[in-house]
């Protein structure tokens, strides 16, 4: 019996190195387009804070009902902070200082935040900062790292709007610019 060589050969080392280099270049170019972990993390964080905010509001409202402060204007002391209410929910007064609004928000939402004035002095004071719209009586929660990007049209934040009439407050999560 004679053995006949079929002429089969494997890849040379140079061919394998070239394939690995080409795959590496493709991965460097394509991977960032498919995986943006920082954006995904910020979006998930905002969604989590919004859910915690809703739970905190339910707790404040329950306490307001128990204390008979669920109709019209009132106030309760929660976590050692006096919180103004309208129909049992926190009522934002845009004329309050940034620091006072931050204290109120931190009382009903357990979040590591500082006021806008504090974050402007120390950009690393906390992961979040509280801003406000005086004219609209809204509260905004921004990532501290977004301080320089913050503007009216910047959409990476949570907005709290006072309850209108007998309805609950409105919580809006914007994350198209995260």
C-alpha positions in Angstrom: 0.0 0.0 0.0 1.4 3.4 -1.0 0.6 6.6 0.7 -0.2 9.5 -1.7 0.3 13.1 -0.5 -2.8 15.1 -1.1 -1.1 18.4 -0.8 -3.1 19.8 2.1 -1.5 22.6 4.0 -2.5 24.7 6.9 -2.4 28.5 7.3 1.1 30.0 7.6 1.9 32.1 10.6 1.9 35.3 8.5 -1.6 34.6 7.2 -2.9 34.0 10.7 -1.3 37.3 12.0 -2.8 39.2 9.1 -6.3 37.8 9.9 -5.9 38.7 13.6 -4.8 42.2 12.7 -7.7 42.7 10.3 -10.2 41.4 13.0 -8.6 43.7 15.6 -9.0 46.8 13.3 -12.7 45.9 12.6 -13.3 45.5 16.3 -11.8 48.9 17.2 -13.9 50.6 14.5 -17.2 48.7 15.0 -17.3 48.0 18.7 -18.0 51.6 19.9 -20.9 51.8 17.5 -22.6 48.8 19.1 -21.6 49.2 22.7 -22.0 52.5 24.5 -21.8 51.4 28.1 -21.6 55.0 29.5 -24.8 56.1 27.9 -26.6 52.8 28.9 -25.4 53.3 32.5 -26.6 56.9 32.6 -30.0 56.0 31.1 -30.5 53.1 33.6 -29.4 55.4 36.5 -31.9 58.1 35.6 -34.7 55.4 35.2 -33.7 54.1 38.7 -33.8 57.5 40.3 -37.2 58.2 38.7 -38.6 55.0 40.1 -37.1 55.8 43.6 -38.6 59.3 43.3 -42.1 57.8 42.7 -41.7 55.6 45.7 -40.5 58.5 47.8 -43.5 60.6 46.7 -45.8 57.8 47.7 -44.2 57.7 51.1 -44.6 61.5 51.5 -48.2 61.4 50.3 -49.0 58.6 52.7 -47.5 60.5 55.6 -49.4 63.6 54.5 -52.7 61.7 54.5 -52.0 60.3 57.9 -51.2 63.8 59.2 -54.3 65.4 57.5 -52.2 67.4 55.0 -53.5 65.9 51.8 -55.8 68.7 50.6 -54.6 72.1 49.5 -51.4 73.6 50.8 -49.7 72.2 53.9 -46.4 70.9 55.1 -44.9 67.9 56.9 -41.6 67.2 58.5 -40.0 64.3 56.8 -36.4 63.1 57.6 -36.0 66.2 59.7 -36.8 68.6 56.9 -40.0 70.7 56.5 -41.5 69.8 53.1 -44.2 72.2 51.7 -47.1 70.3 50.2 -49.9 70.7 47.7 -52.6 68.0 47.9 -50.2 65.8 49.8 -47.2 66.0 47.4 -44.1 68.1 47.6 -44.8 71.6 46.3 -41.8 73.2 44.6 -41.4 76.9 45.1 -39.0 78.2 42.5 -38.2 81.1 44.8 -36.6 78.8 47.4 -32.8 78.7 47.3 -31.0 75.9 45.5 -29.7 74.7 48.8 -33.2 74.6 50.3 -34.7 72.7 47.4 -31.8 70.2 47.5 -32.5 69.6 51.3 -36.2 69.0 50.4 -35.5 66.6 47.6 -32.9 64.7 49.7 -35.6 64.3 52.4 -38.1 62.5 50.2 -35.5 61.0 47.7 -32.5 59.3 49.2 -30.0 60.6 46.7 -26.4 61.8 46.9 -26.9 65.3 45.5 -25.9 68.9 46.1 -27.4 72.2 44.9 -26.4 74.0 41.7 -24.5 76.6 43.7 -22.4 73.9 45.5 -21.6 71.9 42.3 -20.5 75.2 40.6 -17.9 75.6 43.4 -16.9 72.0 43.6 -17.7 69.9 40.5 -16.8 66.7 42.4 -19.0 67.4 45.4 -21.6 64.7 44.5 -22.7 62.6 41.5 -25.9 64.6 41.1 -27.0 68.2 41.5 -30.4 69.8 41.9 -31.4 72.7 39.6 -34.7 74.6 39.3 -36.9 76.5 37.0 -38.1 79.5 39.1 -40.7 80.5 36.6 -42.2 77.0 36.2 -41.6 75.7 39.8 -39.8 72.6 38.4 -36.9 70.7 40.0 -34.2 69.1 37.8 -31.8 66.4 38.7 -28.6 66.4 36.5 -25.4 64.3 36.6 -22.6 66.5 38.0 -20.4 65.6 35.1 -23.0 67.3 32.8 -22.7 70.7 34.5 -21.1 72.3 31.5 -23.6 70.8 29.1 -26.7 71.8 31.1 -29.1 74.1 29.2 -32.8 74.4 28.4 -32.5 72.0 25.5 -30.1 69.5 27.2 -31.9 66.2 27.6 -30.2 64.1 30.2 -32.1 64.8 33.4 -35.1 64.2 35.5 -37.8 66.9 35.9 -40.3 67.1 38.8 -43.4 69.2 38.2 -45.8 70.3 40.9 -49.1 68.5 41.0 -51.8 70.5 39.3 -55.3 70.4 40.7 -55.9 67.0 42.3 -53.5 65.1 40.1 -50.1 63.6 41.1 -46.8 65.4 40.3 -45.3 64.7 36.9 -41.9 63.1 36.7 -40.2 63.3 33.3 -37.1 61.4 32.4 -35.1 62.8 29.5 -32.1 60.8 28.3 -31.7 61.5 24.6 -28.5 63.4 25.2 -26.9 61.1 27.8 
